[in-house]
Amino acid sequence: MKISFSEIVNNSKQLLLHPKQFWVARSEQPDSVVRLFVGYFLPLLTVVAAAVFLGEFLKNTPFYLGIALLKSARIIALFLLQYFIAVFLTNELIKTFGGTKNKVVSQNLVVYSLTPFFLVSMVTGLIPFLYVIGILGFYSFYIFWVGVKELLTFPENKQSSYAIITIVVNFFVFSFLSVTLTQLLNAYY
């Protein structure tokens, strides 16, 4: 499978600037599981990990390769675990609210809604003192909300409840993973 960084940039730009139009296009033809994971998620994750590594290199006067590698590994583990857990929970919660489970749609919702978190993590990984811009990652919730409205149908107007519950659950999972992995990293060095 060929990975096109220009396609990743175009998809990210379209998603961030025009989320409704982006999701309408995805509702007609969602990306396949392999294409989305290998052609979008993993390249972005690789760039984020490289930014964290480079940021650690630029930040510390005495550069410690082990710490830089551990911080990069932490971010990789965080996003990989979040991906698998969030796809599972997003898909399972569809059934709870009376919809029809669809793993491809769930994966599209999760991966594309993580895009703002990826972009913020790139910047804060490269320039750690800009951690306050991490608040921009919450734009992911809006992207997810719009995606749910365009990609999923629920009986009796349960769509809003599904979106809110899924966002809250995935946010707590992400927070728990982030804190736990940070504590493990801090315990190591």
JOPEVEN-V713311 format. One record per residue. RES is the residue in one letter. SS is DSSP state (a for helix, b for strand, c for the rest). PHI is phi in whole degrees, -180 to 180 (999 if undefined). Layout:
# JOPEVEN-V713311
res=(RES & RES)
ss=(SS & SS)
phi=(PHI & PHI)
This chain:
# JOPEVEN-V713311
res=(M & K & I & S & F & S & E & I & V & N & N & S & K & Q & L & L & L & H & P & K & Q & F & W & V & A & R & S & E & Q & P & D & S & V & V & R & L & F & V & G & Y & F & L & P & L & L & T & V & V & A & A & A & V & F & L & G & E & F & L & K & N & T & P & F & Y & L & G & I & A & L & L & K & S & A & R & I & I & A & L & F & L & L & Q & Y & F & I & A & V & F & L & T & N & E & L & I & K & T & F & G & G & T & K & N & K & V & V & S & Q & N & L & V & V & Y & S & L & T & P & F & F & L & V & S & M & V & T & G & L & I & P & F & L & Y & V & I & G & I & L & G & F & Y & S & F & Y & I & F & W & V & G & V & K & E & L & L & T & F & P & E & N & K & Q & S & S & Y & A & I & I & T & I & V & V & N & F & F & V & F & S & F & L & S & V & T & L & T & Q & L & L & N & A & Y & Y)
ss=(c & c & c & c & a & a & a & a & a & a & a & a & a & a & a & a & a & c & a & a & a & a & a & a & a & a & a & a & c & c & c & c & a & a & a & a & a & a & a & a & a & a & a & a & a & a & a & a & a & a & a & a & a & a & a & a & a & a & a & c & c & c & c & c & a & a & a & a & a & a & a & a & a & a & a & a & a & a & a & a & a & a & a & a & a & a & a & a & a & a & a & a & a & a & a & a & c & c & c & c & c & c & a & a & a & a & a & a & a & a & a & a & a & c & a & a & a & a & a & a & a & a & a & a & a & a & c & a & a & a & a & a & a & a & a & a & a & a & a & a & a & a & a & a & a & a & a & a & a & a & a & c & c & c & a & a & a & c & a & a & a & a & a & a & a & a & a & a & a & a & a & a & a & a & a & a & a & a & a & a & a & a & a & a & a & a & a & a & c)
phi=(999 & -86 & -99 & -112 & -68 & -67 & -68 & -63 & -64 & -65 & -63 & -63 & -64 & -62 & -63 & -73 & -89 & -138 & -62 & -64 & -65 & -61 & -71 & -61 & -64 & -73 & -68 & -75 & -151 & -69 & -68 & -70 & -60 & -68 & -61 & -69 & -71 & -81 & -95 & -132 & -65 & -64 & -62 & -65 & -62 & -64 & -66 & -62 & -62 & -66 & -65 & -64 & -62 & -65 & -63 & -68 & -65 & -75 & -76 & -88 & -67 & -87 & -78 & -111 & -58 & -61 & -67 & -62 & -67 & -65 & -67 & -67 & -64 & -61 & -69 & -65 & -63 & -59 & -73 & -66 & -63 & -61 & -58 & -66 & -68 & -67 & -63 & -61 & -65 & -61 & -69 & -68 & -69 & -59 & -63 & -59 & -96 & 90 & -92 & -102 & -61 & -151 & -66 & -64 & -66 & -61 & -65 & -61 & -60 & -68 & -64 & -70 & -75 & -79 & -54 & -60 & -64 & -61 & -64 & -65 & -66 & -63 & -68 & -71 & -70 & -76 & -126 & -58 & -73 & -93 & -57 & -65 & -75 & -57 & -61 & -66 & -63 & -68 & -61 & -56 & -65 & -65 & -61 & -63 & -57 & -64 & -63 & -62 & -64 & -90 & -103 & -120 & -124 & -129 & -75 & 54 & 54 & -90 & -62 & -65 & -62 & -59 & -62 & -65 & -63 & -65 & -62 & -64 & -62 & -67 & -65 & -67 & -64 & -61 & -63 & -61 & -63 & -62 & -65 & -63 & -68 & -66 & -64 & -64 & -64 & -66 & -69 & -76 & -120)
